[in-house]
């Protein structure tokens, strides 16, 4: 018998179907999710469950297991849009003190194709445009975010907002194979340029860094160069981790595109989802070197929003 969120998922009314993708409405019971200690943010918001972009390395596939759905095909083809999320967020923010750090898009892309139809992300941003003093980060691979540039600007006037655009490679063919339904790398960089022009703080992140596939100095350098040229402030990249649900998708991808790597990846990731030791350390040194080459920072640049946070308004009315 299904319980909790899995029961809601099973009963969710179907909104529409496109190609092989089906969309469902999932009532939002809570929007702000507390994250475990050690992460660089306090709260996570995911306006959707599942992600149509279908990246072969996606770590978030396991989240569909909570819905008792298939983390492989189901994660990409059964997308749940959170219904009523804006009202729930408005209520939750009344109890959340300013200064908390909130990440939007930790287990789904908030600007995946579903956003064009259902606008769950935009509705949440409208709520954030009416509050002050939070620290927000939005992670996406989609140029659809440009649609919301004016709204993001409003949010950034009263909160500290950073957009984190993920660009794993500038190689179209590799991106198409690894991230089959995500926008092309050049479109993501063009979106960075437009956001930066609109005065929004943007960083570009080449995560995940995958051994042999996109970890070469030249590959990471190309992403950083394009990022700096487009007006990004920050650049980073972290080594991939492959949980069992992700490995189920990544292994056939490798077998099709880079069969000579299958055994090497299996040897490294079968026992442990994380790589430790010299490899990640070497990648971090490489990323730091490249970052310095283009004058980019490692973390988002702090700035004072135009509108003071509420505490200051009280102190200096
Ligand atoms: S865009 Fe992000 S959430 Fe979506 S499939 Fe790719 S890695 Fe997963």
py3Dmol code that shows the C-alpha trace and the ligand (Angstrom):
import py3Dmol

protein = """\
ATOM      1  CA  UNK A   1       0.000   0.000   0.000  1.00  0.00           C
ATOM      2  CA  UNK A   2       1.325   3.431  -0.977  1.00  0.00           C
ATOM      3  CA  UNK A   3       1.753   6.005   1.757  1.00  0.00           C
ATOM      4  CA  UNK A   4       2.803   9.665   2.076  1.00  0.00           C
ATOM      5  CA  UNK A   5       4.191  11.380  -0.996  1.00  0.00           C
ATOM      6  CA  UNK A   6       3.976   8.158  -3.069  1.00  0.00           C
ATOM      7  CA  UNK A   7       0.199   8.035  -2.475  1.00  0.00           C
ATOM      8  CA  UNK A   8      -0.166  11.683  -3.577  1.00  0.00           C
ATOM      9  CA  UNK A   9       1.886  10.901  -6.688  1.00  0.00           C
ATOM     10  CA  UNK A  10      -0.287   7.905  -7.564  1.00  0.00           C
ATOM     11  CA  UNK A  11      -3.455  10.022  -7.238  1.00  0.00           C
ATOM     12  CA  UNK A  12      -2.063  13.118  -8.984  1.00  0.00           C
ATOM     13  CA  UNK A  13      -4.298  14.349 -11.821  1.00  0.00           C
ATOM     14  CA  UNK A  14      -2.653  14.194 -15.211  1.00  0.00           C
ATOM     15  CA  UNK A  15      -2.107  17.694 -16.639  1.00  0.00           C
ATOM     16  CA  UNK A  16      -0.911  16.814 -20.137  1.00  0.00           C
ATOM     17  CA  UNK A  17       1.272  14.500 -22.178  1.00  0.00           C
ATOM     18  CA  UNK A  18       3.923  15.429 -24.739  1.00  0.00           C
ATOM     19  CA  UNK A  19       5.926  12.896 -26.734  1.00  0.00           C
ATOM     20  CA  UNK A  20       6.565  10.270 -24.132  1.00  0.00           C
ATOM     21  CA  UNK A  21       6.472  12.801 -21.290  1.00  0.00           C
ATOM     22  CA  UNK A  22       3.495  13.002 -18.944  1.00  0.00           C
ATOM     23  CA  UNK A  23       2.863  15.877 -16.577  1.00  0.00           C
ATOM     24  CA  UNK A  24       1.045  15.649 -13.267  1.00  0.00           C
ATOM     25  CA  UNK A  25       0.001  18.051 -10.543  1.00  0.00           C
ATOM     26  CA  UNK A  26       1.301  17.282  -7.076  1.00  0.00           C
ATOM     27  CA  UNK A  27      -0.190  19.272  -4.194  1.00  0.00           C
ATOM     28  CA  UNK A  28       2.609  21.148  -2.414  1.00  0.00           C
ATOM     29  CA  UNK A  29       2.526  20.188   1.251  1.00  0.00           C
ATOM     30  CA  UNK A  30       5.758  22.019   2.015  1.00  0.00           C
ATOM     31  CA  UNK A  31       8.083  24.014  -0.221  1.00  0.00           C
ATOM     32  CA  UNK A  32      11.125  24.807   1.900  1.00  0.00           C
ATOM     33  CA  UNK A  33      13.039  21.634   2.656  1.00  0.00           C
ATOM     34  CA  UNK A  34      15.716  21.685   5.351  1.00  0.00           C
ATOM     35  CA  UNK A  35      19.002  20.297   4.019  1.00  0.00           C
ATOM     36  CA  UNK A  36      21.584  18.293   5.910  1.00  0.00           C
ATOM     37  CA  UNK A  37      24.484  20.057   7.628  1.00  0.00           C
ATOM     38  CA  UNK A  38      27.612  20.642   5.563  1.00  0.00           C
ATOM     39  CA  UNK A  39      25.895  21.954   2.433  1.00  0.00           C
ATOM     40  CA  UNK A  40      26.399  25.609   1.500  1.00  0.00           C
ATOM     41  CA  UNK A  41      22.681  26.382   1.901  1.00  0.00           C
ATOM     42  CA  UNK A  42      20.094  25.950   4.629  1.00  0.00           C
ATOM     43  CA  UNK A  43      17.002  25.187   2.551  1.00  0.00           C
ATOM     44  CA  UNK A  44      16.180  23.665  -0.830  1.00  0.00           C
ATOM     45  CA  UNK A  45      13.217  24.324  -3.097  1.00  0.00           C
ATOM     46  CA  UNK A  46      12.324  22.074  -6.017  1.00  0.00           C
ATOM     47  CA  UNK A  47       9.309  23.357  -7.962  1.00  0.00           C
ATOM     48  CA  UNK A  48       9.074  20.054  -9.902  1.00  0.00           C
ATOM     49  CA  UNK A  49       9.752  16.422  -9.267  1.00  0.00           C
ATOM     50  CA  UNK A  50      11.591  14.667 -12.055  1.00  0.00           C
ATOM     51  CA  UNK A  51      13.508  16.403 -14.826  1.00  0.00           C
ATOM     52  CA  UNK A  52      12.914  16.153 -18.521  1.00  0.00           C
ATOM     53  CA  UNK A  53      16.510  17.079 -19.386  1.00  0.00           C
ATOM     54  CA  UNK A  54      17.497  13.519 -18.544  1.00  0.00           C
ATOM     55  CA  UNK A  55      21.220  13.988 -17.903  1.00  0.00           C
ATOM     56  CA  UNK A  56      22.956  10.639 -17.895  1.00  0.00           C
ATOM     57  CA  UNK A  57      24.846  11.371 -14.679  1.00  0.00           C
ATOM     58  CA  UNK A  58      21.932  12.931 -12.783  1.00  0.00           C
ATOM     59  CA  UNK A  59      22.230  12.263  -9.057  1.00  0.00           C
ATOM     60  CA  UNK A  60      18.617  13.324  -8.412  1.00  0.00           C
ATOM     61  CA  UNK A  61      17.039  10.244  -9.974  1.00  0.00           C
ATOM     62  CA  UNK A  62      16.696   8.587  -6.584  1.00  0.00           C
ATOM     63  CA  UNK A  63      14.067  11.222  -5.672  1.00  0.00           C
ATOM     64  CA  UNK A  64      11.564   9.381  -7.900  1.00  0.00           C
ATOM     65  CA  UNK A  65      12.044   6.310  -5.725  1.00  0.00           C
ATOM     66  CA  UNK A  66      10.221   8.244  -2.963  1.00  0.00           C
ATOM     67  CA  UNK A  67       7.242   8.393  -5.323  1.00  0.00           C
ATOM     68  CA  UNK A  68       7.666   4.655  -5.897  1.00  0.00           C
ATOM     69  CA  UNK A  69       8.381   5.456  -9.532  1.00  0.00           C
ATOM     70  CA  UNK A  70      11.158   4.311 -11.812  1.00  0.00           C
ATOM     71  CA  UNK A  71      14.259   6.487 -11.273  1.00  0.00           C
ATOM     72  CA  UNK A  72      15.451   5.771 -14.806  1.00  0.00           C
ATOM     73  CA  UNK A  73      12.682   6.435 -17.350  1.00  0.00           C
ATOM     74  CA  UNK A  74      10.121   7.724 -14.866  1.00  0.00           C
ATOM     75  CA  UNK A  75      12.400  10.507 -13.661  1.00  0.00           C
ATOM     76  CA  UNK A  76      12.587  11.940 -17.191  1.00  0.00           C
ATOM     77  CA  UNK A  77       9.104  11.080 -18.453  1.00  0.00           C
ATOM     78  CA  UNK A  78       6.774  11.594 -15.492  1.00  0.00           C
ATOM     79  CA  UNK A  79       7.129  15.172 -14.342  1.00  0.00           C
ATOM     80  CA  UNK A  80       5.246  16.437 -11.315  1.00  0.00           C
ATOM     81  CA  UNK A  81       4.526  20.163 -11.052  1.00  0.00           C
ATOM     82  CA  UNK A  82       3.943  21.353  -7.499  1.00  0.00           C
ATOM     83  CA  UNK A  83       0.490  22.886  -7.248  1.00  0.00           C
ATOM     84  CA  UNK A  84      -0.211  25.706  -4.812  1.00  0.00           C
ATOM     85  CA  UNK A  85       3.494  26.046  -3.996  1.00  0.00           C
ATOM     86  CA  UNK A  86       3.451  29.870  -3.967  1.00  0.00           C
ATOM     87  CA  UNK A  87       0.797  30.047  -1.220  1.00  0.00           C
ATOM     88  CA  UNK A  88       2.640  27.464   0.859  1.00  0.00           C
ATOM     89  CA  UNK A  89       5.947  29.329   0.410  1.00  0.00           C
ATOM     90  CA  UNK A  90       4.372  32.617   1.442  1.00  0.00           C
ATOM     91  CA  UNK A  91       3.196  30.985   4.674  1.00  0.00           C
ATOM     92  CA  UNK A  92       6.540  29.309   5.322  1.00  0.00           C
ATOM     93  CA  UNK A  93       8.520  32.515   4.776  1.00  0.00           C
ATOM     94  CA  UNK A  94       6.535  34.261   7.513  1.00  0.00           C
ATOM     95  CA  UNK A  95       8.345  31.959   9.963  1.00  0.00           C
ATOM     96  CA  UNK A  96      11.778  32.060   8.299  1.00  0.00           C
ATOM     97  CA  UNK A  97      14.161  34.785   9.471  1.00  0.00           C
ATOM     98  CA  UNK A  98      15.983  36.858   6.817  1.00  0.00           C
ATOM     99  CA  UNK A  99      19.570  35.806   6.182  1.00  0.00           C
ATOM    100  CA  UNK A 100      18.739  32.135   5.538  1.00  0.00           C
ATOM    101  CA  UNK A 101      20.248  30.648   2.374  1.00  0.00           C
ATOM    102  CA  UNK A 102      17.810  28.998  -0.034  1.00  0.00           C
ATOM    103  CA  UNK A 103      18.801  26.984  -3.111  1.00  0.00           C
ATOM    104  CA  UNK A 104      16.243  26.598  -5.902  1.00  0.00           C
ATOM    105  CA  UNK A 105      16.743  23.580  -8.151  1.00  0.00           C
ATOM    106  CA  UNK A 106      18.776  21.025  -6.203  1.00  0.00           C
ATOM    107  CA  UNK A 107      16.981  17.905  -7.470  1.00  0.00           C
ATOM    108  CA  UNK A 108      15.254  19.138 -10.612  1.00  0.00           C
ATOM    109  CA  UNK A 109      15.842  21.880 -13.165  1.00  0.00           C
ATOM    110  CA  UNK A 110      13.505  24.761 -12.282  1.00  0.00           C
ATOM    111  CA  UNK A 111      13.558  25.914 -15.930  1.00  0.00           C
ATOM    112  CA  UNK A 112      12.954  22.570 -17.630  1.00  0.00           C
ATOM    113  CA  UNK A 113      10.275  22.539 -20.404  1.00  0.00           C
ATOM    114  CA  UNK A 114       7.432  22.035 -17.892  1.00  0.00           C
ATOM    115  CA  UNK A 115       8.106  25.554 -16.606  1.00  0.00           C
ATOM    116  CA  UNK A 116       6.832  27.051 -19.876  1.00  0.00           C
ATOM    117  CA  UNK A 117       3.421  25.517 -19.215  1.00  0.00           C
ATOM    118  CA  UNK A 118       3.061  25.462 -15.471  1.00  0.00           C
ATOM    119  CA  UNK A 119       5.168  28.389 -14.265  1.00  0.00           C
ATOM    120  CA  UNK A 120       5.794  26.882 -10.822  1.00  0.00           C
ATOM    121  CA  UNK A 121       9.244  28.491 -10.608  1.00  0.00           C
ATOM    122  CA  UNK A 122       7.997  31.897 -11.716  1.00  0.00           C
ATOM    123  CA  UNK A 123       5.201  31.777  -9.137  1.00  0.00           C
ATOM    124  CA  UNK A 124       7.771  31.147  -6.386  1.00  0.00           C
ATOM    125  CA  UNK A 125       9.979  33.983  -7.626  1.00  0.00           C
ATOM    126  CA  UNK A 126       6.994  36.324  -7.478  1.00  0.00           C
ATOM    127  CA  UNK A 127       6.744  35.479  -3.795  1.00  0.00           C
ATOM    128  CA  UNK A 128      10.463  36.174  -3.329  1.00  0.00           C
ATOM    129  CA  UNK A 129      10.082  39.527  -5.070  1.00  0.00           C
ATOM    130  CA  UNK A 130       7.818  40.597  -2.201  1.00  0.00           C
ATOM    131  CA  UNK A 131      10.171  39.663   0.674  1.00  0.00           C
ATOM    132  CA  UNK A 132      13.552  40.954   1.810  1.00  0.00           C
ATOM    133  CA  UNK A 133      16.861  39.802   3.136  1.00  0.00           C
ATOM    134  CA  UNK A 134      17.122  36.160   2.000  1.00  0.00           C
ATOM    135  CA  UNK A 135      20.075  34.675   0.186  1.00  0.00           C
ATOM    136  CA  UNK A 136      18.931  32.806  -2.919  1.00  0.00           C
ATOM    137  CA  UNK A 137      20.684  30.673  -5.499  1.00  0.00           C
ATOM    138  CA  UNK A 138      19.042  29.273  -8.625  1.00  0.00           C
ATOM    139  CA  UNK A 139      20.724  26.423 -10.485  1.00  0.00           C
ATOM    140  CA  UNK A 140      19.732  25.653 -14.060  1.00  0.00           C
ATOM    141  CA  UNK A 141      20.906  24.445 -17.456  1.00  0.00           C
ATOM    142  CA  UNK A 142      18.175  26.314 -19.288  1.00  0.00           C
ATOM    143  CA  UNK A 143      18.081  29.548 -21.235  1.00  0.00           C
ATOM    144  CA  UNK A 144      14.381  29.781 -20.348  1.00  0.00           C
ATOM    145  CA  UNK A 145      15.559  31.627 -17.241  1.00  0.00           C
ATOM    146  CA  UNK A 146      15.999  34.735 -19.422  1.00  0.00           C
ATOM    147  CA  UNK A 147      12.201  34.953 -19.610  1.00  0.00           C
ATOM    148  CA  UNK A 148      12.290  35.932 -15.919  1.00  0.00           C
ATOM    149  CA  UNK A 149      15.182  38.438 -16.093  1.00  0.00           C
ATOM    150  CA  UNK A 150      13.043  41.403 -14.988  1.00  0.00           C
ATOM    151  CA  UNK A 151      11.494  39.429 -12.143  1.00  0.00           C
ATOM    152  CA  UNK A 152      14.915  38.141 -11.049  1.00  0.00           C
ATOM    153  CA  UNK A 153      16.116  41.733 -10.985  1.00  0.00           C
ATOM    154  CA  UNK A 154      13.235  42.588  -8.646  1.00  0.00           C
ATOM    155  CA  UNK A 155      14.096  39.638  -6.400  1.00  0.00           C
ATOM    156  CA  UNK A 156      17.771  40.711  -6.393  1.00  0.00           C
ATOM    157  CA  UNK A 157      16.914  44.260  -5.326  1.00  0.00           C
ATOM    158  CA  UNK A 158      15.766  43.116  -1.908  1.00  0.00           C
ATOM    159  CA  UNK A 159      17.545  39.772  -1.514  1.00  0.00           C
ATOM    160  CA  UNK A 160      20.984  38.497  -2.438  1.00  0.00           C
ATOM    161  CA  UNK A 161      20.439  36.427  -5.585  1.00  0.00           C
ATOM    162  CA  UNK A 162      22.916  34.355  -7.541  1.00  0.00           C
ATOM    163  CA  UNK A 163      22.189  32.371 -10.684  1.00  0.00           C
ATOM    164  CA  UNK A 164      24.316  29.262 -11.174  1.00  0.00           C
ATOM    165  CA  UNK A 165      24.338  28.186 -14.811  1.00  0.00           C
ATOM    166  CA  UNK A 166      25.619  24.651 -15.327  1.00  0.00           C
ATOM    167  CA  UNK A 167      27.784  24.168 -18.419  1.00  0.00           C
ATOM    168  CA  UNK A 168      29.679  20.883 -18.326  1.00  0.00           C
ATOM    169  CA  UNK A 169      31.280  21.243 -21.747  1.00  0.00           C
ATOM    170  CA  UNK A 170      31.305  23.555 -24.756  1.00  0.00           C
ATOM    171  CA  UNK A 171      31.376  20.470 -27.019  1.00  0.00           C
ATOM    172  CA  UNK A 172      27.878  20.238 -28.546  1.00  0.00           C
ATOM    173  CA  UNK A 173      28.128  16.563 -29.389  1.00  0.00           C
ATOM    174  CA  UNK A 174      29.225  15.567 -25.895  1.00  0.00           C
ATOM    175  CA  UNK A 175      26.554  17.757 -24.318  1.00  0.00           C
ATOM    176  CA  UNK A 176      23.891  16.271 -26.597  1.00  0.00           C
ATOM    177  CA  UNK A 177      24.944  12.749 -25.612  1.00  0.00           C
ATOM    178  CA  UNK A 178      25.248  13.411 -21.860  1.00  0.00           C
ATOM    179  CA  UNK A 179      22.411  15.906 -21.419  1.00  0.00           C
ATOM    180  CA  UNK A 180      20.105  14.879 -24.264  1.00  0.00           C
ATOM    181  CA  UNK A 181      17.226  17.290 -23.760  1.00  0.00           C
ATOM    182  CA  UNK A 182      18.978  20.241 -22.116  1.00  0.00           C
ATOM    183  CA  UNK A 183      19.628  23.433 -24.130  1.00  0.00           C
ATOM    184  CA  UNK A 184      22.911  23.578 -26.071  1.00  0.00           C
ATOM    185  CA  UNK A 185      25.956  24.975 -24.229  1.00  0.00           C
ATOM    186  CA  UNK A 186      26.067  28.088 -26.419  1.00  0.00           C
ATOM    187  CA  UNK A 187      22.430  28.853 -25.556  1.00  0.00           C
ATOM    188  CA  UNK A 188      23.244  28.578 -21.855  1.00  0.00           C
ATOM    189  CA  UNK A 189      26.203  30.937 -22.286  1.00  0.00           C
ATOM    190  CA  UNK A 190      23.991  33.355 -24.227  1.00  0.00           C
ATOM    191  CA  UNK A 191      21.578  33.276 -21.283  1.00  0.00           C
ATOM    192  CA  UNK A 192      24.466  34.087 -18.916  1.00  0.00           C
ATOM    193  CA  UNK A 193      25.268  37.098 -21.091  1.00  0.00           C
ATOM    194  CA  UNK A 194      21.682  38.354 -21.015  1.00  0.00           C
ATOM    195  CA  UNK A 195      21.346  37.915 -17.272  1.00  0.00           C
ATOM    196  CA  UNK A 196      24.666  39.660 -16.632  1.00  0.00           C
ATOM    197  CA  UNK A 197      23.552  42.528 -18.879  1.00  0.00           C
ATOM    198  CA  UNK A 198      20.379  42.758 -16.817  1.00  0.00           C
ATOM    199  CA  UNK A 199      22.542  43.230 -13.706  1.00  0.00           C
ATOM    200  CA  UNK A 200      21.995  39.752 -12.282  1.00  0.00           C
ATOM    201  CA  UNK A 201      24.956  38.031 -10.634  1.00  0.00           C
ATOM    202  CA  UNK A 202      25.782  34.820 -12.497  1.00  0.00           C
ATOM    203  CA  UNK A 203      28.321  32.033 -12.083  1.00  0.00           C
ATOM    204  CA  UNK A 204      29.058  29.162 -14.440  1.00  0.00           C
ATOM    205  CA  UNK A 205      29.727  25.703 -13.053  1.00  0.00           C
ATOM    206  CA  UNK A 206      31.197  22.819 -15.030  1.00  0.00           C
ATOM    207  CA  UNK A 207      29.723  20.268 -12.649  1.00  0.00           C
ATOM    208  CA  UNK A 208      29.876  17.403 -12.698  1.00  0.00           C
ATOM    209  CA  UNK A 209      33.445  16.917 -13.818  1.00  0.00           C
ATOM    210  CA  UNK A 210      33.576  13.392 -15.269  1.00  0.00           C
ATOM    211  CA  UNK A 211      36.884  11.531 -15.570  1.00  0.00           C
ATOM    212  CA  UNK A 212      38.181  11.503 -19.165  1.00  0.00           C
ATOM    213  CA  UNK A 213      34.934  12.969 -20.582  1.00  0.00           C
ATOM    214  CA  UNK A 214      35.127  16.648 -19.626  1.00  0.00           C
ATOM    215  CA  UNK A 215      37.979  16.910 -17.138  1.00  0.00           C
ATOM    216  CA  UNK A 216      40.774  17.988 -19.513  1.00  0.00           C
ATOM    217  CA  UNK A 217      42.335  21.376 -18.909  1.00  0.00           C
ATOM    218  CA  UNK A 218      41.281  22.468 -22.404  1.00  0.00           C
ATOM    219  CA  UNK A 219      37.664  21.408 -21.845  1.00  0.00           C
ATOM    220  CA  UNK A 220      37.286  23.216 -18.520  1.00  0.00           C
ATOM    221  CA  UNK A 221      39.226  26.194 -19.855  1.00  0.00           C
ATOM    222  CA  UNK A 222      36.800  26.549 -22.775  1.00  0.00           C
ATOM    223  CA  UNK A 223      33.840  26.734 -20.386  1.00  0.00           C
ATOM    224  CA  UNK A 224      35.569  29.274 -18.128  1.00  0.00           C
ATOM    225  CA  UNK A 225      36.630  31.417 -21.094  1.00  0.00           C
ATOM    226  CA  UNK A 226      33.088  31.503 -22.470  1.00  0.00           C
ATOM    227  CA  UNK A 227      31.734  32.248 -18.986  1.00  0.00           C
ATOM    228  CA  UNK A 228      34.117  35.167 -18.408  1.00  0.00           C
ATOM    229  CA  UNK A 229      33.419  36.553 -21.874  1.00  0.00           C
ATOM    230  CA  UNK A 230      29.672  36.438 -21.160  1.00  0.00           C
ATOM    231  CA  UNK A 231      30.010  38.381 -17.916  1.00  0.00           C
ATOM    232  CA  UNK A 232      29.925  35.583 -15.332  1.00  0.00           C
ATOM    233  CA  UNK A 233      31.643  36.341 -12.033  1.00  0.00           C
ATOM    234  CA  UNK A 234      32.256  32.873 -10.682  1.00  0.00           C
ATOM    235  CA  UNK A 235      33.423  29.549 -12.063  1.00  0.00           C
ATOM    236  CA  UNK A 236      33.621  26.135 -10.447  1.00  0.00           C
ATOM    237  CA  UNK A 237      33.415  22.432 -10.995  1.00  0.00           C
ATOM    238  CA  UNK A 238      33.057  19.400  -8.759  1.00  0.00           C
ATOM    239  CA  UNK A 239      33.789  15.794  -9.502  1.00  0.00           C
ATOM    240  CA  UNK A 240      30.823  13.565 -10.276  1.00  0.00           C
ATOM    241  CA  UNK A 241      29.372  11.110  -7.797  1.00  0.00           C
ATOM    242  CA  UNK A 242      27.365   8.199  -9.105  1.00  0.00           C
ATOM    243  CA  UNK A 243      24.780   6.644  -6.801  1.00  0.00           C
ATOM    244  CA  UNK A 244      23.317   3.273  -7.873  1.00  0.00           C
ATOM    245  CA  UNK A 245      20.255   4.885  -9.559  1.00  0.00           C
ATOM    246  CA  UNK A 246      22.556   7.187 -11.565  1.00  0.00           C
ATOM    247  CA  UNK A 247      24.924   4.364 -12.434  1.00  0.00           C
ATOM    248  CA  UNK A 248      22.033   2.403 -13.950  1.00  0.00           C
ATOM    249  CA  UNK A 249      21.703   5.171 -16.552  1.00  0.00           C
ATOM    250  CA  UNK A 250      25.341   6.140 -16.861  1.00  0.00           C
ATOM    251  CA  UNK A 251      26.633   2.640 -17.588  1.00  0.00           C
ATOM    252  CA  UNK A 252      24.569   2.155 -20.812  1.00  0.00           C
ATOM    253  CA  UNK A 253      25.486   5.710 -21.868  1.00  0.00           C
ATOM    254  CA  UNK A 254      29.182   4.853 -21.577  1.00  0.00           C
ATOM    255  CA  UNK A 255      28.691   1.489 -23.285  1.00  0.00           C
ATOM    256  CA  UNK A 256      27.149   3.296 -26.254  1.00  0.00           C
ATOM    257  CA  UNK A 257      29.468   6.295 -26.501  1.00  0.00           C
ATOM    258  CA  UNK A 258      32.734   5.358 -24.766  1.00  0.00           C
ATOM    259  CA  UNK A 259      32.786   1.571 -24.315  1.00  0.00           C
ATOM    260  CA  UNK A 260      36.490   1.606 -23.464  1.00  0.00           C
ATOM    261  CA  UNK A 261      35.636   3.519 -20.257  1.00  0.00           C
ATOM    262  CA  UNK A 262      32.979   1.167 -18.873  1.00  0.00           C
ATOM    263  CA  UNK A 263      35.328  -1.014 -16.863  1.00  0.00           C
ATOM    264  CA  UNK A 264      37.301   1.936 -15.488  1.00  0.00           C
ATOM    265  CA  UNK A 265      34.156   3.669 -14.282  1.00  0.00           C
ATOM    266  CA  UNK A 266      32.720   0.476 -12.815  1.00  0.00           C
ATOM    267  CA  UNK A 267      35.921  -0.222 -10.939  1.00  0.00           C
ATOM    268  CA  UNK A 268      35.871   3.282  -9.423  1.00  0.00           C
ATOM    269  CA  UNK A 269      32.154   3.732  -8.717  1.00  0.00           C
ATOM    270  CA  UNK A 270      30.776   0.262  -8.020  1.00  0.00           C
ATOM    271  CA  UNK A 271      31.890   0.212  -4.389  1.00  0.00           C
ATOM    272  CA  UNK A 272      31.671   3.928  -3.636  1.00  0.00           C
ATOM    273  CA  UNK A 273      29.616   6.672  -5.272  1.00  0.00           C
ATOM    274  CA  UNK A 274      32.338   9.252  -4.497  1.00  0.00           C
ATOM    275  CA  UNK A 275      35.898   9.509  -5.779  1.00  0.00           C
ATOM    276  CA  UNK A 276      38.397  10.389  -3.068  1.00  0.00           C
ATOM    277  CA  UNK A 277      42.044  11.317  -2.964  1.00  0.00           C
ATOM    278  CA  UNK A 278      44.370  12.511  -5.656  1.00  0.00           C
ATOM    279  CA  UNK A 279      41.876  12.765  -8.535  1.00  0.00           C
ATOM    280  CA  UNK A 280      39.409  15.240  -6.960  1.00  0.00           C
ATOM    281  CA  UNK A 281      42.325  17.175  -5.452  1.00  0.00           C
ATOM    282  CA  UNK A 282      43.956  17.494  -8.870  1.00  0.00           C
ATOM    283  CA  UNK A 283      40.669  18.647 -10.398  1.00  0.00           C
ATOM    284  CA  UNK A 284      40.239  21.296  -7.724  1.00  0.00           C
ATOM    285  CA  UNK A 285      43.766  22.587  -8.429  1.00  0.00           C
ATOM    286  CA  UNK A 286      42.948  22.655 -12.144  1.00  0.00           C
ATOM    287  CA  UNK A 287      39.714  24.549 -11.555  1.00  0.00           C
ATOM    288  CA  UNK A 288      41.473  27.092  -9.321  1.00  0.00           C
ATOM    289  CA  UNK A 289      44.200  27.634 -11.938  1.00  0.00           C
ATOM    290  CA  UNK A 290      41.676  28.179 -14.718  1.00  0.00           C
ATOM    291  CA  UNK A 291      39.568  30.448 -12.551  1.00  0.00           C
ATOM    292  CA  UNK A 292      42.595  32.637 -11.803  1.00  0.00           C
ATOM    293  CA  UNK A 293      43.432  32.781 -15.537  1.00  0.00           C
ATOM    294  CA  UNK A 294      40.125  34.527 -16.249  1.00  0.00           C
ATOM    295  CA  UNK A 295      39.797  36.568 -13.065  1.00  0.00           C
ATOM    296  CA  UNK A 296      36.768  34.585 -11.905  1.00  0.00           C
ATOM    297  CA  UNK A 297      35.871  33.938  -8.274  1.00  0.00           C
ATOM    298  CA  UNK A 298      35.245  30.598  -6.625  1.00  0.00           C
ATOM    299  CA  UNK A 299      32.062  31.557  -4.884  1.00  0.00           C
ATOM    300  CA  UNK A 300      29.368  34.069  -5.699  1.00  0.00           C
ATOM    301  CA  UNK A 301      30.378  37.678  -5.134  1.00  0.00           C
ATOM    302  CA  UNK A 302      28.694  39.299  -2.160  1.00  0.00           C
ATOM    303  CA  UNK A 303      26.748  42.456  -2.822  1.00  0.00           C
ATOM    304  CA  UNK A 304      24.386  44.730  -0.957  1.00  0.00           C
ATOM    305  CA  UNK A 305      20.868  44.675  -2.399  1.00  0.00           C
ATOM    306  CA  UNK A 306      19.383  48.073  -3.308  1.00  0.00           C
ATOM    307  CA  UNK A 307      16.747  47.711  -0.629  1.00  0.00           C
ATOM    308  CA  UNK A 308      18.086  47.233   2.870  1.00  0.00           C
ATOM    309  CA  UNK A 309      17.101  44.110   4.756  1.00  0.00           C
ATOM    310  CA  UNK A 310      14.350  44.604   7.351  1.00  0.00           C
ATOM    311  CA  UNK A 311      16.731  44.755  10.343  1.00  0.00           C
ATOM    312  CA  UNK A 312      18.421  47.805   8.886  1.00  0.00           C
ATOM    313  CA  UNK A 313      15.113  49.436   8.175  1.00  0.00           C
ATOM    314  CA  UNK A 314      14.272  49.081  11.837  1.00  0.00           C
ATOM    315  CA  UNK A 315      17.658  50.455  12.909  1.00  0.00           C
ATOM    316  CA  UNK A 316      17.641  53.296  10.375  1.00  0.00           C
ATOM    317  CA  UNK A 317      13.991  54.055   9.726  1.00  0.00           C
TER     318      UNK A 317
END
"""
ligand_1 = """\
8
LIG
S 19.265 19.228 -15.358
Fe 19.918 18.642 -13.297
S 18.102 17.713 -12.364
Fe 17.764 17.766 -14.572
S 18.421 15.764 -15.317
Fe 20.147 17.184 -15.515
S 21.328 16.952 -13.614
Fe 19.291 16.052 -13.261
"""
view = py3Dmol.view(width=600, height=400)
view.addModel(protein, "pdb")
view.setStyle({"model": 0}, {"cartoon": {"style": "trace"}})
view.addModel(ligand_1, "xyz")
view.setStyle({"model": 1}, {"stick": {}})
view.zoomTo()
view.show()
